Structure formats: structure tokens, C-alpha cells
Amino acid sequence: MDILTYLIPIALVMGGLWLAGFMWALKSGQFDDPEGAANRILQEDDIHEKKDRHAR
């Protein structure tokens, strides 16, 4: 049972660090545009095709 005196505070500190990291990510705008990457990956081919057409 003595191990619980170490594990409980360690778990609380790790949870607090995770929460602090998550709050930092929210405030820094990491989750502002969840659809942007999905749309950019589809539109990237269109951009390359346009560049190729203009190069000819």
C-alpha cells in the first residue's frame, strides 16, 4: 500500500501536465481549422495541374 503514496501524486501531476498542454494547444489555435488539412490535400493536385498548364 505504500506504493499508492507515490503513484497517486504522480498520476495527478501527469494529468495536470496533460491538461496544461491541452489548454495551451487550445489557446494557440491548434484546433481552429480541422477541415483545412483535409481540403488542402484534395486541392493540391489542382494547383500543380494549373502550374503545369501555364508552363507549356
PDB file as gemmi writes it, atoms N, CA and C in Angstrom:
CRYST1    1.000    1.000    1.000  90.00  90.00  90.00 P 1                      
ATOM      1  N   MET A   1       0.813  -1.199   0.000  1.00  0.00           N  
ATOM      2  CA  MET A   1       0.000   0.000   0.000  1.00  0.00           C  
ATOM      3  C   MET A   1       0.859   1.268   0.000  1.00  0.00           C  
ATOM      4  N   ASP A   2       2.106   1.136   0.345  1.00  0.00           N  
ATOM      5  CA  ASP A   2       2.975   2.309   0.353  1.00  0.00           C  
ATOM      6  C   ASP A   2       3.212   2.863  -1.046  1.00  0.00           C  
ATOM      7  N   ILE A   3       3.083   2.002  -2.041  1.00  0.00           N  
ATOM      8  CA  ILE A   3       3.316   2.449  -3.426  1.00  0.00           C  
ATOM      9  C   ILE A   3       2.251   3.461  -3.861  1.00  0.00           C  
ATOM     10  N   LEU A   4       1.050   3.374  -3.276  1.00  0.00           N  
ATOM     11  CA  LEU A   4      -0.014   4.321  -3.628  1.00  0.00           C  
ATOM     12  C   LEU A   4       0.342   5.749  -3.226  1.00  0.00           C  
ATOM     13  N   THR A   5       1.154   5.907  -2.211  1.00  0.00           N  
ATOM     14  CA  THR A   5       1.558   7.258  -1.799  1.00  0.00           C  
ATOM     15  C   THR A   5       2.446   7.902  -2.868  1.00  0.00           C  
ATOM     16  N   TYR A   6       3.050   7.080  -3.722  1.00  0.00           N  
ATOM     17  CA  TYR A   6       3.855   7.608  -4.835  1.00  0.00           C  
ATOM     18  C   TYR A   6       3.050   7.692  -6.126  1.00  0.00           C  
ATOM     19  N   LEU A   7       2.238   6.680  -6.378  1.00  0.00           N  
ATOM     20  CA  LEU A   7       1.530   6.615  -7.659  1.00  0.00           C  
ATOM     21  C   LEU A   7       0.420   7.657  -7.791  1.00  0.00           C  
ATOM     22  N   ILE A   8      -0.298   7.920  -6.728  1.00  0.00           N  
ATOM     23  CA  ILE A   8      -1.402   8.889  -6.811  1.00  0.00           C  
ATOM     24  C   ILE A   8      -0.885  10.296  -7.107  1.00  0.00           C  
ATOM     25  N   PRO A   9       0.122  10.808  -6.406  1.00  0.00           N  
ATOM     26  CA  PRO A   9       0.633  12.141  -6.769  1.00  0.00           C  
ATOM     27  C   PRO A   9       1.250  12.178  -8.181  1.00  0.00           C  
ATOM     28  N   ILE A  10       1.922  11.102  -8.579  1.00  0.00           N  
ATOM     29  CA  ILE A  10       2.497  11.061  -9.923  1.00  0.00           C  
ATOM     30  C   ILE A  10       1.386  11.124 -10.965  1.00  0.00           C  
ATOM     31  N   ALA A  11       0.302  10.384 -10.734  1.00  0.00           N  
ATOM     32  CA  ALA A  11      -0.825  10.398 -11.668  1.00  0.00           C  
ATOM     33  C   ALA A  11      -1.475  11.780 -11.723  1.00  0.00           C  
ATOM     34  N   LEU A  12      -1.589  12.435 -10.586  1.00  0.00           N  
ATOM     35  CA  LEU A  12      -2.183  13.775 -10.561  1.00  0.00           C  
ATOM     36  C   LEU A  12      -1.296  14.783 -11.284  1.00  0.00           C  
ATOM     37  N   VAL A  13       0.010  14.687 -11.100  1.00  0.00           N  
ATOM     38  CA  VAL A  13       0.935  15.597 -11.787  1.00  0.00           C  
ATOM     39  C   VAL A  13       0.880  15.353 -13.301  1.00  0.00           C  
ATOM     40  N   MET A  14       0.864  14.093 -13.710  1.00  0.00           N  
ATOM     41  CA  MET A  14       0.809  13.789 -15.142  1.00  0.00           C  
ATOM     42  C   MET A  14      -0.499  14.272 -15.753  1.00  0.00           C  
ATOM     43  N   GLY A  15      -1.602  14.119 -15.025  1.00  0.00           N  
ATOM     44  CA  GLY A  15      -2.888  14.629 -15.506  1.00  0.00           C  
ATOM     45  C   GLY A  15      -2.884  16.144 -15.612  1.00  0.00           C  
ATOM     46  N   GLY A  16      -2.261  16.803 -14.652  1.00  0.00           N  
ATOM     47  CA  GLY A  16      -2.159  18.263 -14.690  1.00  0.00           C  
ATOM     48  C   GLY A  16      -1.311  18.741 -15.858  1.00  0.00           C  
ATOM     49  N   LEU A  17      -0.218  18.026 -16.136  1.00  0.00           N  
ATOM     50  CA  LEU A  17       0.620  18.379 -17.289  1.00  0.00           C  
ATOM     51  C   LEU A  17      -0.142  18.200 -18.593  1.00  0.00           C  
ATOM     52  N   TRP A  18      -0.900  17.113 -18.686  1.00  0.00           N  
ATOM     53  CA  TRP A  18      -1.701  16.893 -19.894  1.00  0.00           C  
ATOM     54  C   TRP A  18      -2.725  18.008 -20.057  1.00  0.00           C  
ATOM     55  N   LEU A  19      -3.399  18.360 -18.973  1.00  0.00           N  
ATOM     56  CA  LEU A  19      -4.409  19.420 -19.036  1.00  0.00           C  
ATOM     57  C   LEU A  19      -3.779  20.753 -19.420  1.00  0.00           C  
ATOM     58  N   ALA A  20      -2.609  21.049 -18.878  1.00  0.00           N  
ATOM     59  CA  ALA A  20      -1.925  22.301 -19.214  1.00  0.00           C  
ATOM     60  C   ALA A  20      -1.527  22.302 -20.697  1.00  0.00           C  
ATOM     61  N   GLY A  21      -1.038  21.170 -21.190  1.00  0.00           N  
ATOM     62  CA  GLY A  21      -0.684  21.083 -22.606  1.00  0.00           C  
ATOM     63  C   GLY A  21      -1.893  21.219 -23.507  1.00  0.00           C  
ATOM     64  N   PHE A  22      -2.997  20.632 -23.113  1.00  0.00           N  
ATOM     65  CA  PHE A  22      -4.226  20.735 -23.902  1.00  0.00           C  
ATOM     66  C   PHE A  22      -4.754  22.162 -23.921  1.00  0.00           C  
ATOM     67  N   MET A  23      -4.716  22.829 -22.778  1.00  0.00           N  
ATOM     68  CA  MET A  23      -5.175  24.215 -22.723  1.00  0.00           C  
ATOM     69  C   MET A  23      -4.272  25.113 -23.562  1.00  0.00           C  
ATOM     70  N   TRP A  24      -2.961  24.866 -23.543  1.00  0.00           N  
ATOM     71  CA  TRP A  24      -2.033  25.625 -24.381  1.00  0.00           C  
ATOM     72  C   TRP A  24      -2.357  25.422 -25.856  1.00  0.00           C  
ATOM     73  N   ALA A  25      -2.645  24.178 -26.248  1.00  0.00           N  
ATOM     74  CA  ALA A  25      -2.967  23.898 -27.643  1.00  0.00           C  
ATOM     75  C   ALA A  25      -4.256  24.607 -28.056  1.00  0.00           C  
ATOM     76  N   LEU A  26      -5.225  24.661 -27.174  1.00  0.00           N  
ATOM     77  CA  LEU A  26      -6.466  25.377 -27.485  1.00  0.00           C  
ATOM     78  C   LEU A  26      -6.216  26.869 -27.678  1.00  0.00           C  
ATOM     79  N   LYS A  27      -5.434  27.456 -26.786  1.00  0.00           N  
ATOM     80  CA  LYS A  27      -5.180  28.900 -26.852  1.00  0.00           C  
ATOM     81  C   LYS A  27      -4.280  29.281 -28.019  1.00  0.00           C  
ATOM     82  N   SER A  28      -3.426  28.364 -28.461  1.00  0.00           N  
ATOM     83  CA  SER A  28      -2.512  28.695 -29.553  1.00  0.00           C  
ATOM     84  C   SER A  28      -3.120  28.432 -30.923  1.00  0.00           C  
ATOM     85  N   GLY A  29      -4.361  27.940 -30.970  1.00  0.00           N  
ATOM     86  CA  GLY A  29      -5.051  27.788 -32.240  1.00  0.00           C  
ATOM     87  C   GLY A  29      -4.784  26.481 -32.967  1.00  0.00           C  
ATOM     88  N   GLN A  30      -4.392  25.449 -32.256  1.00  0.00           N  
ATOM     89  CA  GLN A  30      -4.103  24.176 -32.897  1.00  0.00           C  
ATOM     90  C   GLN A  30      -5.347  23.514 -33.470  1.00  0.00           C  
ATOM     91  N   PHE A  31      -6.511  23.844 -32.937  1.00  0.00           N  
ATOM     92  CA  PHE A  31      -7.749  23.188 -33.346  1.00  0.00           C  
ATOM     93  C   PHE A  31      -8.697  24.133 -34.069  1.00  0.00           C  
ATOM     94  N   ASP A  32      -8.193  25.234 -34.604  1.00  0.00           N  
ATOM     95  CA  ASP A  32      -9.058  26.227 -35.228  1.00  0.00           C  
ATOM     96  C   ASP A  32      -9.635  25.772 -36.566  1.00  0.00           C  
ATOM     97  N   ASP A  33      -8.879  25.035 -37.350  1.00  0.00           N  
ATOM     98  CA  ASP A  33      -9.314  24.680 -38.698  1.00  0.00           C  
ATOM     99  C   ASP A  33      -9.188  23.176 -38.935  1.00  0.00           C  
ATOM    100  N   PRO A  34     -10.119  22.377 -38.381  1.00  0.00           N  
ATOM    101  CA  PRO A  34      -9.983  20.931 -38.536  1.00  0.00           C  
ATOM    102  C   PRO A  34     -10.250  20.449 -39.963  1.00  0.00           C  
ATOM    103  N   GLU A  35     -10.975  21.203 -40.768  1.00  0.00           N  
ATOM    104  CA  GLU A  35     -11.280  20.787 -42.133  1.00  0.00           C  
ATOM    105  C   GLU A  35     -10.241  21.268 -43.144  1.00  0.00           C  
ATOM    106  N   GLY A  36      -9.397  22.187 -42.762  1.00  0.00           N  
ATOM    107  CA  GLY A  36      -8.447  22.791 -43.686  1.00  0.00           C  
ATOM    108  C   GLY A  36      -7.474  21.799 -44.283  1.00  0.00           C  
ATOM    109  N   ALA A  37      -6.892  20.939 -43.470  1.00  0.00           N  
ATOM    110  CA  ALA A  37      -5.910  19.985 -43.976  1.00  0.00           C  
ATOM    111  C   ALA A  37      -6.567  18.989 -44.923  1.00  0.00           C  
ATOM    112  N   ALA A  38      -7.782  18.574 -44.618  1.00  0.00           N  
ATOM    113  CA  ALA A  38      -8.479  17.623 -45.479  1.00  0.00           C  
ATOM    114  C   ALA A  38      -8.776  18.255 -46.837  1.00  0.00           C  
ATOM    115  N   ASN A  39      -9.133  19.512 -46.849  1.00  0.00           N  
ATOM    116  CA  ASN A  39      -9.420  20.179 -48.113  1.00  0.00           C  
ATOM    117  C   ASN A  39      -8.149  20.499 -48.888  1.00  0.00           C  
ATOM    118  N   ARG A  40      -7.088  20.860 -48.193  1.00  0.00           N  
ATOM    119  CA  ARG A  40      -5.831  21.190 -48.868  1.00  0.00           C  
ATOM    120  C   ARG A  40      -5.231  19.985 -49.568  1.00  0.00           C  
ATOM    121  N   ILE A  41      -5.382  18.822 -48.990  1.00  0.00           N  
ATOM    122  CA  ILE A  41      -4.797  17.639 -49.607  1.00  0.00           C  
ATOM    123  C   ILE A  41      -5.532  17.300 -50.906  1.00  0.00           C  
ATOM    124  N   LEU A  42      -6.799  17.662 -50.989  1.00  0.00           N  
ATOM    125  CA  LEU A  42      -7.555  17.421 -52.221  1.00  0.00           C  
ATOM    126  C   LEU A  42      -7.275  18.496 -53.267  1.00  0.00           C  
ATOM    127  N   GLN A  43      -7.032  19.710 -52.854  1.00  0.00           N  
ATOM    128  CA  GLN A  43      -6.836  20.812 -53.779  1.00  0.00           C  
ATOM    129  C   GLN A  43      -5.403  20.934 -54.274  1.00  0.00           C  
ATOM    130  N   GLU A  44      -4.476  20.244 -53.659  1.00  0.00           N  
ATOM    131  CA  GLU A  44      -3.076  20.388 -54.030  1.00  0.00           C  
ATOM    132  C   GLU A  44      -2.829  19.913 -55.460  1.00  0.00           C  
ATOM    133  N   ASP A  45      -3.485  18.853 -55.891  1.00  0.00           N  
ATOM    134  CA  ASP A  45      -3.316  18.362 -57.253  1.00  0.00           C  
ATOM    135  C   ASP A  45      -3.797  19.390 -58.272  1.00  0.00           C  
ATOM    136  N   ASP A  46      -4.865  20.104 -57.941  1.00  0.00           N  
ATOM    137  CA  ASP A  46      -5.374  21.124 -58.849  1.00  0.00           C  
ATOM    138  C   ASP A  46      -4.350  22.243 -59.035  1.00  0.00           C  
ATOM    139  N   ILE A  47      -3.668  22.604 -57.997  1.00  0.00           N  
ATOM    140  CA  ILE A  47      -2.666  23.670 -58.084  1.00  0.00           C  
ATOM    141  C   ILE A  47      -1.513  23.241 -58.983  1.00  0.00           C  
ATOM    142  N   HIS A  48      -1.059  21.995 -58.837  1.00  0.00           N  
ATOM    143  CA  HIS A  48       0.047  21.506 -59.657  1.00  0.00           C  
ATOM    144  C   HIS A  48      -0.355  21.410 -61.123  1.00  0.00           C  
ATOM    145  N   GLU A  49      -1.596  21.013 -61.391  1.00  0.00           N  
ATOM    146  CA  GLU A  49      -2.065  20.924 -62.772  1.00  0.00           C  
ATOM    147  C   GLU A  49      -2.111  22.304 -63.420  1.00  0.00           C  
ATOM    148  N   LYS A  50      -2.516  23.310 -62.689  1.00  0.00           N  
ATOM    149  CA  LYS A  50      -2.570  24.669 -63.219  1.00  0.00           C  
ATOM    150  C   LYS A  50      -1.174  25.186 -63.528  1.00  0.00           C  
ATOM    151  N   LYS A  51      -0.212  24.871 -62.644  1.00  0.00           N  
ATOM    152  CA  LYS A  51       1.163  25.289 -62.896  1.00  0.00           C  
ATOM    153  C   LYS A  51       1.716  24.603 -64.135  1.00  0.00           C  
ATOM    154  N   ASP A  52       1.391  23.336 -64.324  1.00  0.00           N  
ATOM    155  CA  ASP A  52       1.877  22.595 -65.488  1.00  0.00           C  
ATOM    156  C   ASP A  52       1.280  23.150 -66.769  1.00  0.00           C  
ATOM    157  N   ARG A  53       0.027  23.545 -66.743  1.00  0.00           N  
ATOM    158  CA  ARG A  53      -0.624  24.104 -67.941  1.00  0.00           C  
ATOM    159  C   ARG A  53       0.013  25.428 -68.345  1.00  0.00           C  
ATOM    160  N   HIS A  54       0.343  26.249 -67.337  1.00  0.00           N  
ATOM    161  CA  HIS A  54       0.935  27.553 -67.635  1.00  0.00           C  
ATOM    162  C   HIS A  54       2.375  27.427 -68.098  1.00  0.00           C  
ATOM    163  N   ALA A  55       3.037  26.368 -67.735  1.00  0.00           N  
ATOM    164  CA  ALA A  55       4.439  26.190 -68.101  1.00  0.00           C  
ATOM    165  C   ALA A  55       4.579  25.791 -69.577  1.00  0.00           C  
ATOM    166  N   ARG A  56       3.544  25.201 -70.121  1.00  0.00           N  
ATOM    167  CA  ARG A  56       3.621  24.730 -71.519  1.00  0.00           C  
ATOM    168  C   ARG A  56       3.447  25.837 -72.490  1.00  0.00           C  
TER     169      ARG A  56                                                      
END                                                                             
